[in-house]
């Protein structure tokens, strides 16, 4: 079990405190698991109180003993109820805050109302941009874990080449890859921040099913098994001369990488083969453009324009009205972190050691989808790839 070093936690909350000072926040209170893990090293139920100056307080409802073992923070306190918060603050010499930041993008309204009653008269603000901004820039420690996750991604890729054969179903392929990933140390659960955003390991689908849209904010959906989880693999059987897409998220010790690779049996329709080659070309365009200081939205605009010039205006990142307005997304503790390589993000700039997945894909309804996806980190002189599996079309 990897325990987040105390030095990592200190750097993280101090960077947040610097942003809190700029926003005149007295404190930030965190309750969501991904944020608890990032700032405390644990996900035990409770509240993490980060003052603008001084050490954080991890108020643990359950399980305190496990939190004490897992967290490198100095101050952990058992908590029976949020009503005890003012008393705990007083015990540690902290005044009742007047202006508090919360995770308003994910915090349930009922829980927010409880905090309003506990901290009467407090001015609550949305700390989400501050939290996500701190988390977007990774440390060497975090990038090293993501490299470990990339090892699992490559093993999934290798296993896919062994498993794919005519007649098996997309579901059988997905199950074999999920089983293999778990044996290699994949933690299983994929965290996403967006409301109602759900994914299970990733997607494995073939032929026309790979071009079926769904309600999730993704370029590819798949039929899935039933309407309760309307995405991913179905009972469709894999046939020769059709695309087989393996878009899997690898997660190890809390951190993720995202990778997509393309397979087929015997060959592929020339239209799809050309589409795949063109998506590799768009990925190369990203590699040439992405540097610290470049706007997220500018990269999106350049790549979208290139896709249109190649003739994919109605098929890039989805087909018709099912197209999505992004090509890349931040990756780390959650699958939808900053930065977003997306429309409209023209004021946000890439910073060194940001990490993101870039996934140019083209979709032809009734025929199939093709594309590539890799996870990168931003260095001072350009992008470095974390995922490294062979990117060529794998013909089996």
C-alpha positions in Angstrom: 0.0 0.0 0.0 1.5 3.3 -1.1 1.0 6.1 1.5 1.2 9.7 0.2 4.3 11.4 1.7 3.7 14.2 4.2 5.9 16.4 2.1 3.5 16.0 -0.9 0.5 16.8 1.3 2.2 19.9 2.6 3.0 21.2 -0.8 -0.5 20.6 -2.0 -2.3 22.4 0.9 0.2 25.3 0.8 -0.4 25.9 -2.9 -4.1 25.9 -2.1 -3.6 28.4 0.7 -1.8 30.7 -1.6 -4.8 30.8 -3.9 -7.2 31.1 -0.9 -5.2 34.2 0.2 -5.7 35.8 -3.2 -9.5 35.1 -3.0 -9.7 36.4 0.7 -11.0 33.0 1.9 -10.5 32.2 5.6 -10.8 28.5 5.0 -11.8 25.7 2.6 -13.8 22.7 3.7 -13.5 19.5 1.7 -15.8 16.4 1.8 -15.6 14.8 -1.6 -13.5 11.6 -1.8 -11.2 12.6 -4.6 -10.3 15.9 -2.9 -9.9 14.2 0.5 -7.5 11.7 -1.1 -5.5 14.4 -2.8 -5.1 16.7 0.2 -5.1 14.2 3.1 -3.9 10.9 1.5 -7.1 9.1 2.7 -10.7 8.7 1.8 -12.2 8.1 5.2 -15.5 9.8 5.8 -15.3 13.2 7.3 -14.3 16.8 6.6 -10.9 18.3 5.8 -10.6 21.9 7.1 -7.8 23.9 5.5 -7.3 27.3 7.1 -5.7 30.1 5.0 -2.8 29.9 7.4 -1.7 27.0 9.5 -2.1 23.2 9.5 -5.2 21.5 8.1 -7.6 19.5 10.4 -8.9 16.2 9.2 -12.1 15.6 11.1 -12.9 11.9 10.6 -16.3 10.4 11.2 -15.3 6.9 10.2 -12.9 5.2 10.3 -10.5 7.2 12.4 -8.0 4.4 13.0 -7.6 3.8 9.3 -7.4 7.5 8.6 -4.6 7.8 11.1 -2.7 5.0 9.4 -3.2 6.4 5.9 -2.9 10.1 6.2 0.3 12.0 6.6 -1.3 15.1 8.0 -0.4 16.3 11.5 -3.8 16.8 12.9 -6.6 14.2 12.8 -9.6 14.5 15.1 -12.6 12.1 15.6 -15.8 13.8 14.5 -19.3 12.7 15.6 -21.2 15.3 13.7 -20.5 18.5 11.6 -22.2 20.3 14.6 -18.9 19.8 16.5 -16.9 21.7 13.9 -16.9 25.1 15.8 -15.7 23.5 19.0 -12.9 21.6 17.3 -11.7 24.8 15.6 -11.7 26.5 19.0 -9.7 23.7 20.5 -7.0 24.2 17.9 -7.0 28.0 18.3 -8.8 28.7 15.0 -11.4 31.5 14.9 -14.8 30.7 13.4 -14.3 31.5 9.7 -16.3 34.3 8.0 -15.6 33.4 4.4 -15.4 29.7 3.5 -14.7 27.9 0.2 -16.6 24.7 -0.6 -16.7 22.2 -3.4 -20.0 23.6 -4.8 -19.7 21.6 -8.0 -20.0 18.3 -6.2 -21.3 19.0 -2.7 -24.9 17.8 -2.1 -27.3 20.6 -1.4 -28.5 18.8 1.8 -24.9 18.7 3.1 -24.4 22.4 2.2 -27.5 23.3 4.2 -26.1 21.5 7.2 -22.9 23.5 7.0 -24.9 26.7 6.8 -26.6 25.8 10.1 -23.2 24.9 11.7 -21.4 28.0 10.5 -24.1 30.6 11.0 -23.6 33.8 9.1 -20.7 32.5 7.1 -20.2 33.7 3.5 -19.8 30.5 1.4 -17.9 30.7 -1.9 -17.1 28.2 -4.6 -13.6 26.9 -4.2 -13.8 24.5 -7.1 -11.6 26.4 -9.5 -8.9 26.8 -6.8 -9.0 23.1 -6.0 -9.0 21.9 -9.6 -6.2 24.4 -10.4 -4.0 23.0 -7.7 -4.7 19.4 -8.7 -4.0 20.1 -12.4 -0.3 20.6 -11.9 1.3 17.3 -11.0 4.4 16.6 -8.9 7.2 14.2 -9.9 5.7 11.8 -7.4 2.3 11.9 -9.1 3.7 11.5 -12.6 5.7 8.5 -11.4 2.5 6.8 -10.3 0.9 7.6 -13.6 3.8 5.9 -15.3 3.0 2.8 -13.2 -0.6 3.0 -14.4 0.7 3.2 -18.0 2.4 -0.2 -17.5 -1.0 -1.7 -16.9 -2.4 0.1 -20.0 0.3 -1.6 -22.1 -0.5 -5.0 -20.6 -4.2 -4.5 -21.4 -3.1 -3.6 -25.0 -1.0 -6.8 -25.3 -3.8 -8.9 -23.8 -6.3 -7.5 -26.3 -4.2 -8.8 -29.2 -4.3 -12.2 -27.6 -8.0 -12.3 -26.9 -9.6 -10.7 -30.0 -10.8 -13.3 -32.4 -13.8 -13.8 -34.7 -17.0 -14.8 -32.9 -16.4 -13.6 -29.4 -18.6 -10.9 -28.1 -17.5 -7.4 -27.2 -18.6 -8.2 -23.7 -16.3 -11.2 -23.6 -13.4 -9.1 -24.8 -14.1 -6.4 -22.2 -14.4 -9.0 -19.4 -11.1 -10.6 -20.3 -9.4 -7.2 -20.3 -11.0 -6.2 -17.0 -9.9 -9.4 -15.4 -6.4 -9.0 -16.7 -6.2 -5.4 -15.5 -7.3 -6.3 -12.0 -4.6 -9.0 -11.8 -2.0 -6.4 -12.7 -3.1 -4.1 -9.9 -5.8 -2.0 -11.4 -7.9 -0.6 -8.5 -11.1 -1.1 -10.4 -13.0 2.2 -9.6 -12.7 5.1 -12.1 -13.4 8.4 -10.4 -15.2 11.2 -12.4 -16.2 14.6 -11.0 -19.0 15.5 -13.4 -22.6 14.9 -12.2 -23.9 11.5 -13.4 -20.6 10.8 -15.1 -20.1 7.1 -15.0 -17.6 4.7 -16.5 -16.5 1.1 -15.8 -12.9 0.5 -16.7 -13.5 1.9 -20.2 -15.0 0.8 -23.5 -14.4 -2.2 -25.8 -16.6 -2.4 -28.8 -16.5 -3.3 -32.5 -18.0 -2.5 -35.9 -21.2 -0.4 -36.0 -21.6 -0.6 -32.2 -18.5 1.6 -31.8 -20.4 4.4 -33.6 -23.5 4.2 -31.4 -23.9 7.5 -29.4 -25.0 7.8 -25.8 -26.0 10.4 -23.3 -22.6 10.6 -21.7 -20.2 13.4 -22.7 -18.0 11.2 -24.7 -17.3 10.9 -28.5 -18.1 7.1 -28.4 -20.8 5.4 -26.5 -21.6 1.8 -27.5 -24.8 -0.1 -27.0 -24.0 -1.4 -23.5 -26.1 -4.2 -22.0 -29.2 -2.3 -21.0 -30.6 1.2 -20.6 -29.5 1.5 -16.9 -25.9 1.8 -18.1 -26.2 2.7 -21.7 -22.6 2.5 -22.9 -19.8 0.2 -23.5 -19.7 -3.4 -24.6 -22.7 -5.4 -25.7 -23.4 -9.0 -26.8 -22.4 -8.1 -30.4 -20.0 -10.6 -32.0 -16.7 -9.5 -33.4 -16.4 -10.0 -37.2 -13.5 -9.7 -39.7 -12.9 -6.4 -41.5 -14.4 -4.2 -38.8 -12.8 -1.9 -36.2 -12.3 -3.1 -32.7 -11.7 -0.2 -30.3 -10.2 -0.7 -26.9 -10.5 2.5 -24.9 -9.5 1.6 -21.4 -8.6 3.7 -18.3 -5.8 2.3 -16.2 -5.8 3.2 -12.5 -3.1 2.4 -10.1 -2.6 3.8 -6.5 -5.3 6.4 -7.1 -4.0 7.8 -10.4 -5.2 7.2 -14.0 -4.0 7.2 -17.6 -6.3 6.9 -20.6 -5.4 5.0 -23.7 -7.2 3.9 -26.9 -5.9 1.5 -29.5 -7.4 0.0 -32.7 -7.5 -3.6 -33.8 -9.1 -5.5 -36.6 -9.2 -9.1 -38.0 -7.9 -9.5 -41.5 -8.1 -5.8 -42.6 -10.3 -2.7 -42.4 -12.5 -0.7 -44.7 -10.3 1.9 -46.6 -12.5 4.7 -45.3 -11.9 3.7 -41.7 -8.2 3.0 -42.3 -7.7 6.5 -43.8 -9.7 8.0 -40.9 -7.4 6.3 -38.4 -4.3 7.6 -40.2 -5.8 11.1 -40.2 -6.4 11.0 -36.4 -2.7 10.1 -36.0 -2.0 13.2 -38.0 -4.1 15.4 -35.7 -2.3 13.9 -32.7 0.9 15.0 -34.3 -0.5 18.5 -34.7 -1.1 18.5 -31.0 2.5 17.4 -30.3 3.8 20.3 -32.4 1.6 23.0 -30.7 1.2 22.1 -27.1 3.6 24.0 -24.8 3.4 25.8 -21.5 1.6 29.1 -22.1 -0.6 27.9 -24.9 -4.3 28.2 -24.4 -6.3 25.0 -24.0 -9.0 26.3 -26.4 -6.4 27.4 -29.0 -5.2 23.8 -29.3 -8.8 22.6 -29.7 -9.5 25.2 -32.4 -6.4 24.3 -34.4 -7.1 20.6 -34.3 -10.8 21.0 -35.1 -10.0 23.1 -38.1 -7.5 20.5 -39.3 -10.2 17.8 -38.9 -12.6 19.8 -41.0 -10.0 20.4 -43.7 -9.5 16.6 -43.8 -13.2 16.2 -44.5 -14.5 15.2 -41.0 -16.6 18.2 -40.1 -19.6 16.0 -39.4 -17.7 13.0 -38.0 -15.0 14.3 -35.8 -15.5 13.5 -32.1 -18.9 12.0 -32.8 -21.3 12.1 -35.6 -23.9 14.8 -36.4 -25.7 16.2 -33.3 -23.8 13.6 -31.1 -20.5 15.4 -31.5 -18.7 16.6 -28.4 -16.9 19.9 -28.0 -13.6 18.6 -26.7 -10.6 16.5 -27.9 -8.8 16.1 -24.6 -9.3 16.1 -20.8 -7.2 16.3 -17.8 -6.3 13.0 -16.1 -5.1 12.3 -12.5 -7.1 11.3 -9.5 -10.2 11.9 -11.6 -10.8 11.2 -15.3 -12.2 14.7 -16.0 -9.6 17.0 -14.4 -8.1 20.3 -15.7 -7.0 21.0 -18.4 -9.8 20.6 -21.0 -8.7 20.7 -24.6 -12.1 22.0 -25.5 -14.1 24.8 -27.1 -14.1 28.1 -25.2 -11.2 27.6 -22.9 -9.2 30.4 -24.5 -8.2 32.1 -21.2 -6.7 29.0 -19.5 -3.1 28.2 -20.4 -1.1 25.0 -20.3 1.3 24.8 -17.4 4.4 22.6 -17.0 3.5 19.2 -15.4 -0.2 19.3 -16.3 -1.4 15.9 -17.5 -4.1 15.2 -20.0 -5.4 12.6 -22.4 -5.9 13.5 -26.1 -8.3 11.4 -28.1 -9.0 12.4 -31.7 -11.6 10.1 -33.0 -13.8 9.9 -36.1 -17.2 8.3 -36.2 -19.2 6.8 -39.2 -22.7 5.7 -38.1 -23.5 2.1 -39.4 -19.8 1.5 -40.2 -17.8 2.1 -37.0 -15.4 4.5 -35.3 -11.6 4.8 -35.3 -9.1 6.9 -33.3 -6.2 7.1 -31.0 -5.8 8.2 -27.4 -2.7 8.8 -25.3 -2.0 10.5 -22.0 0.7 13.2 -21.9 2.4 15.4 -19.4 3.5 18.9 -20.3 7.3 19.5 -20.0 9.1 22.8 -20.5 9.9 21.9 -24.2 6.7 20.2 -25.2 4.7 17.0 -24.5 5.9 13.8 -23.1 3.8 10.7 -23.5 3.0 8.6 -20.5 1.2 5.8 -22.4 3.5 4.0 -24.8 1.8 1.0 -26.5 2.3 0.5 -30.2 0.0 3.1 -31.9 -0.4 1.4 -35.3 -3.5 -0.4 -36.5 -3.1 -3.9 -35.2 -4.3 -6.3 -37.9 -4.9 -9.8 -36.4 
